[in-house]
Amino acid sequence: MNEHIQQMRDVAVAALEDIKGKEILVLDTTQLTDLFDCMIVATGESNRQVRALANNVSVELKAKGFEIVSTEGEDSGEWVLVDAGSVVVHVMLPAVRDYYDLEQLWGGQKPTFNPLGKSWSAV
């Protein structure tokens, strides 16, 4: 991971810590996809906190001169995604985070689609 991406990552993590984000996890995805280099996943305790966490990440990244490509999910506040290009931040409620389990999906293997949730050999 280059220095520019490490700076973005550090700013985003600090912004999450400022608003008391929980279970902050940083995943290096450079070997898994060309879409982004780093994924950060964090948990907020309420819809309001999830929105505040994501907003703080956006504000802090912009303040440091980084561009925000887009932000999605602010309306419901259950899962808000902040896309900063090379760094993608997911802020979720605990139940949403448990359900989608992004850590397991992106934790070291290229994601694959399996509609049955079982390995193909078990079908």
C-alpha positions in Angstrom: 0.0 0.0 0.0 1.5 3.3 -1.0 1.9 6.4 1.3 -1.1 8.2 -0.2 -3.5 5.3 0.6 -2.0 4.9 4.1 -2.7 8.6 4.8 -6.3 8.2 3.6 -6.7 5.1 5.7 -5.3 6.8 8.8 -7.5 9.8 8.4 -10.6 7.6 8.0 -9.8 5.4 11.0 -9.1 8.5 13.2 -12.5 10.0 12.0 -14.3 6.8 13.0 -12.5 6.7 16.4 -13.5 10.4 17.1 -17.2 9.5 16.9 -16.7 6.2 19.0 -17.0 3.8 16.1 -16.8 0.2 17.2 -15.0 -2.9 15.8 -13.0 -0.9 13.3 -11.3 -3.3 10.8 -8.9 -2.4 8.0 -8.6 -4.8 5.1 -5.8 -4.5 2.5 -7.6 -5.5 -0.8 -4.7 -4.8 -3.2 -4.3 -8.5 -4.0 -8.1 -9.1 -4.2 -9.4 -6.4 -6.6 -8.4 -3.5 -8.8 -11.4 -1.5 -7.7 -9.9 -0.2 -4.4 -6.9 -0.8 -2.3 -8.3 -0.6 1.2 -11.6 -1.4 2.8 -12.5 -0.2 6.3 -15.5 -1.7 8.1 -16.9 -0.2 11.4 -20.0 -0.5 13.5 -22.3 2.2 14.9 -24.8 1.6 17.7 -27.7 3.5 16.1 -28.8 4.9 12.7 -27.8 8.4 13.9 -24.3 7.2 14.9 -23.8 5.3 11.6 -24.7 8.5 9.7 -22.5 10.6 12.0 -19.5 8.2 11.6 -19.8 8.2 7.8 -20.2 12.0 7.7 -17.2 12.5 9.9 -15.1 10.3 7.6 -16.2 12.3 4.5 -15.6 15.7 6.3 -12.1 14.7 7.5 -11.0 13.2 4.2 -12.1 16.3 2.4 -10.4 18.5 4.9 -7.1 16.7 4.2 -7.5 17.2 0.5 -8.8 13.8 -0.5 -11.7 13.4 -2.9 -15.0 11.7 -2.0 -16.3 9.8 -5.1 -19.7 9.1 -3.5 -21.6 8.3 -0.4 -24.5 5.9 -0.2 -27.1 4.9 2.4 -27.4 8.1 4.5 -31.3 7.9 4.2 -31.7 4.7 6.3 -28.5 4.9 8.3 -28.3 1.1 8.6 -25.3 0.8 6.2 -23.5 3.9 4.9 -20.7 3.5 2.3 -18.1 6.2 1.8 -16.2 5.8 -1.5 -13.0 7.7 -1.5 -11.6 5.9 -4.6 -8.7 3.9 -3.3 -10.3 3.6 0.2 -13.9 2.4 0.8 -15.5 2.8 4.2 -18.5 0.8 5.3 -20.3 1.8 8.5 -23.1 -0.5 9.6 -25.4 -1.3 12.4 -24.4 -4.5 14.3 -27.2 -6.7 12.8 -26.4 -5.5 9.2 -22.7 -6.1 9.7 -23.3 -9.6 11.1 -25.7 -10.4 8.2 -23.4 -9.3 5.3 -20.1 -10.4 7.0 -17.8 -8.3 4.8 -14.8 -9.4 6.8 -15.3 -13.0 5.8 -16.1 -12.1 2.2 -13.0 -9.9 1.8 -10.7 -11.5 4.3 -8.1 -12.9 2.0 -9.8 -14.7 -0.9 -11.3 -13.3 -4.0 -15.0 -13.2 -3.6 -17.1 -15.8 -5.4 -20.8 -16.1 -5.8 -22.5 -19.3 -4.5 -26.3 -19.0 -4.5 -26.7 -22.0 -2.3 -24.2 -21.0 0.4 -22.5 -24.4 0.1 -19.4 -25.5 -1.7 -20.1 -26.8 -5.2 -18.9 -30.3 -4.2 -21.6 -30.5 -1.6 -24.4 -29.8 -4.0 
